[in-house]
Amino acid sequence: MLAAVVGAFAYVGAVDPNEPGHYPVCPLLRVTGIYCPGCGGLRSAHAVVHGDLVTALHANALAVLAYAGFAVLWTVWVIRAVRGRPFRIALGPAHLWTLGTLLLVFGVVRNLPFGGRLLP
Protein backbone atom coordinates (compact mmCIF):
# COMPACT_ATOMS: atom_id res chain seq x y z
CA MET A 1 0.00 0.00 0.00
CA LEU A 2 2.77 2.41 0.89
CA ALA A 3 4.57 1.66 -2.37
CA ALA A 4 1.39 2.39 -4.33
CA VAL A 5 0.85 5.71 -2.52
CA VAL A 6 4.49 6.74 -2.94
CA GLY A 7 4.36 5.76 -6.61
CA ALA A 8 1.16 7.73 -7.18
CA PHE A 9 2.56 10.83 -5.48
CA ALA A 10 5.82 10.48 -7.42
CA TYR A 11 3.91 10.30 -10.70
CA VAL A 12 1.72 13.29 -9.85
CA GLY A 13 4.82 15.16 -8.72
CA ALA A 14 6.56 14.45 -12.02
CA VAL A 15 3.59 14.97 -14.38
CA ASP A 16 2.11 18.41 -13.69
CA PRO A 17 -1.72 18.35 -13.50
CA ASN A 18 -1.74 22.09 -14.28
CA GLU A 19 -0.69 21.26 -17.86
CA PRO A 20 -3.72 20.33 -19.98
CA GLY A 21 -3.88 16.90 -21.55
CA HIS A 22 -2.09 14.85 -18.88
CA TYR A 23 -5.12 13.89 -16.80
CA PRO A 24 -8.84 13.60 -17.59
CA VAL A 25 -11.10 16.47 -16.58
CA CYS A 26 -13.55 15.85 -13.72
CA PRO A 27 -16.74 14.57 -15.39
CA LEU A 28 -19.01 16.49 -12.98
CA LEU A 29 -17.13 19.74 -13.68
CA ARG A 30 -17.18 19.12 -17.43
CA VAL A 31 -20.91 18.35 -17.62
CA THR A 32 -22.33 20.71 -14.97
CA GLY A 33 -19.64 23.27 -14.17
CA ILE A 34 -19.90 22.25 -10.50
CA TYR A 35 -16.74 21.49 -8.52
CA CYS A 36 -16.89 18.14 -6.72
CA PRO A 37 -15.13 17.60 -3.36
CA GLY A 38 -12.20 16.00 -5.22
CA CYS A 39 -11.65 18.77 -7.78
CA GLY A 40 -8.16 20.17 -7.34
CA GLY A 41 -6.94 17.03 -5.58
CA LEU A 42 -4.26 16.27 -8.18
CA ARG A 43 -3.02 19.86 -8.18
CA SER A 44 -3.00 19.69 -4.39
CA ALA A 45 -0.95 16.46 -4.43
CA HIS A 46 1.46 18.01 -6.95
CA ALA A 47 1.95 21.02 -4.67
CA VAL A 48 2.46 18.78 -1.60
CA VAL A 49 5.14 16.79 -3.43
CA HIS A 50 6.92 20.04 -4.27
CA GLY A 51 6.61 21.34 -0.70
CA ASP A 52 4.19 24.17 -1.51
CA LEU A 53 1.65 23.81 1.29
CA VAL A 54 -0.11 27.13 0.61
CA THR A 55 -0.84 26.18 -3.01
CA ALA A 56 -1.87 22.69 -1.90
CA LEU A 57 -4.36 24.09 0.60
CA HIS A 58 -5.73 26.49 -1.98
CA ALA A 59 -6.17 23.70 -4.56
CA ASN A 60 -8.07 21.38 -2.19
CA ALA A 61 -7.81 21.83 1.57
CA LEU A 62 -9.82 18.68 2.28
CA ALA A 63 -7.40 16.60 0.20
CA VAL A 64 -4.44 17.97 2.18
CA LEU A 65 -6.19 16.92 5.39
CA ALA A 66 -6.76 13.46 3.89
CA TYR A 67 -3.07 13.16 2.93
CA ALA A 68 -2.04 14.13 6.46
CA GLY A 69 -4.59 11.74 7.98
CA PHE A 70 -3.29 8.88 5.84
CA ALA A 71 0.29 9.65 6.89
CA VAL A 72 -0.68 9.68 10.57
CA LEU A 73 -2.64 6.43 10.31
CA TRP A 74 0.20 4.76 8.41
CA THR A 75 2.73 5.87 11.02
CA VAL A 76 0.57 4.62 13.90
CA TRP A 77 0.06 1.30 12.12
CA VAL A 78 3.82 0.85 11.57
CA ILE A 79 4.64 1.69 15.20
CA ARG A 80 1.99 -0.72 16.51
CA ALA A 81 3.12 -3.45 14.10
CA VAL A 82 6.73 -3.11 15.25
CA ARG A 83 5.59 -3.41 18.86
CA GLY A 84 3.50 -6.48 18.02
CA ARG A 85 0.14 -4.87 18.70
CA PRO A 86 -2.68 -5.07 16.18
CA PHE A 87 -4.12 -1.86 14.76
CA ARG A 88 -7.78 -1.80 13.89
CA ILE A 89 -9.94 1.12 12.87
CA ALA A 90 -13.53 0.54 13.86
CA LEU A 91 -15.66 2.95 11.88
CA GLY A 92 -19.30 2.80 12.81
CA PRO A 93 -22.24 4.22 10.92
CA ALA A 94 -21.94 7.54 12.76
CA HIS A 95 -18.35 7.97 11.55
CA LEU A 96 -19.29 7.17 7.96
CA TRP A 97 -22.28 9.52 8.02
CA THR A 98 -20.07 12.27 9.45
CA LEU A 99 -17.49 11.73 6.72
CA GLY A 100 -20.18 11.74 4.03
CA THR A 101 -21.71 14.90 5.46
CA LEU A 102 -18.31 16.60 5.55
CA LEU A 103 -17.73 15.76 1.89
CA LEU A 104 -21.21 16.95 0.94
CA VAL A 105 -20.90 20.24 2.85
CA PHE A 106 -17.43 20.88 1.42
CA GLY A 107 -18.73 20.17 -2.09
CA VAL A 108 -21.72 22.48 -1.70
CA VAL A 109 -19.93 25.34 0.08
CA ARG A 110 -17.09 25.50 -2.46
CA ASN A 111 -19.69 26.13 -5.20
CA LEU A 112 -21.51 28.94 -3.38
CA PRO A 113 -20.52 32.59 -3.82
CA PHE A 114 -19.10 32.88 -0.28
CA GLY A 115 -17.08 29.67 -0.69
CA GLY A 116 -14.80 31.09 -3.37
CA ARG A 117 -11.70 30.49 -1.24
CA LEU A 118 -12.34 26.76 -1.46
CA LEU A 119 -12.29 26.70 -5.27
CA PRO A 120 -9.28 25.11 -6.94
C-alpha positions in Angstrom: 0.0 0.0 0.0 2.8 2.4 0.9 4.6 1.7 -2.4 1.4 2.4 -4.3 0.8 5.7 -2.5 4.5 6.7 -2.9 4.4 5.8 -6.6 1.2 7.7 -7.2 2.6 10.8 -5.5 5.8 10.5 -7.4 3.9 10.3 -10.7 1.7 13.3 -9.9 4.8 15.2 -8.7 6.6 14.4 -12.0 3.6 15.0 -14.4 2.1 18.4 -13.7 -1.7 18.4 -13.5 -1.7 22.1 -14.3 -0.7 21.3 -17.9 -3.7 20.3 -20.0 -3.9 16.9 -21.5 -2.1 14.9 -18.9 -5.1 13.9 -16.8 -8.8 13.6 -17.6 -11.1 16.5 -16.6 -13.6 15.9 -13.7 -16.7 14.6 -15.4 -19.0 16.5 -13.0 -17.1 19.7 -13.7 -17.2 19.1 -17.4 -20.9 18.4 -17.6 -22.3 20.7 -15.0 -19.6 23.3 -14.2 -19.9 22.3 -10.5 -16.7 21.5 -8.5 -16.9 18.1 -6.7 -15.1 17.6 -3.4 -12.2 16.0 -5.2 -11.7 18.8 -7.8 -8.2 20.2 -7.3 -6.9 17.0 -5.6 -4.3 16.3 -8.2 -3.0 19.9 -8.2 -3.0 19.7 -4.4 -1.0 16.5 -4.4 1.5 18.0 -6.9 2.0 21.0 -4.7 2.5 18.8 -1.6 5.1 16.8 -3.4 6.9 20.0 -4.3 6.6 21.3 -0.7 4.2 24.2 -1.5 1.6 23.8 1.3 -0.1 27.1 0.6 -0.8 26.2 -3.0 -1.9 22.7 -1.9 -4.4 24.1 0.6 -5.7 26.5 -2.0 -6.2 23.7 -4.6 -8.1 21.4 -2.2 -7.8 21.8 1.6 -9.8 18.7 2.3 -7.4 16.6 0.2 -4.4 18.0 2.2 -6.2 16.9 5.4 -6.8 13.5 3.9 -3.1 13.2 2.9 -2.0 14.1 6.5 -4.6 11.7 8.0 -3.3 8.9 5.8 0.3 9.7 6.9 -0.7 9.7 10.6 -2.6 6.4 10.3 0.2 4.8 8.4 2.7 5.9 11.0 0.6 4.6 13.9 0.1 1.3 12.1 3.8 0.8 11.6 4.6 1.7 15.2 2.0 -0.7 16.5 3.1 -3.5 14.1 6.7 -3.1 15.2 5.6 -3.4 18.9 3.5 -6.5 18.0 0.1 -4.9 18.7 -2.7 -5.1 16.2 -4.1 -1.9 14.8 -7.8 -1.8 13.9 -9.9 1.1 12.9 -13.5 0.5 13.9 -15.7 2.9 11.9 -19.3 2.8 12.8 -22.2 4.2 10.9 -21.9 7.5 12.8 -18.4 8.0 11.5 -19.3 7.2 8.0 -22.3 9.5 8.0 -20.1 12.3 9.5 -17.5 11.7 6.7 -20.2 11.7 4.0 -21.7 14.9 5.5 -18.3 16.6 5.6 -17.7 15.8 1.9 -21.2 17.0 0.9 -20.9 20.2 2.9 -17.4 20.9 1.4 -18.7 20.2 -2.1 -21.7 22.5 -1.7 -19.9 25.3 0.1 -17.1 25.5 -2.5 -19.7 26.1 -5.2 -21.5 28.9 -3.4 -20.5 32.6 -3.8 -19.1 32.9 -0.3 -17.1 29.7 -0.7 -14.8 31.1 -3.4 -11.7 30.5 -1.2 -12.3 26.8 -1.5 -12.3 26.7 -5.3 -9.3 25.1 -6.9 
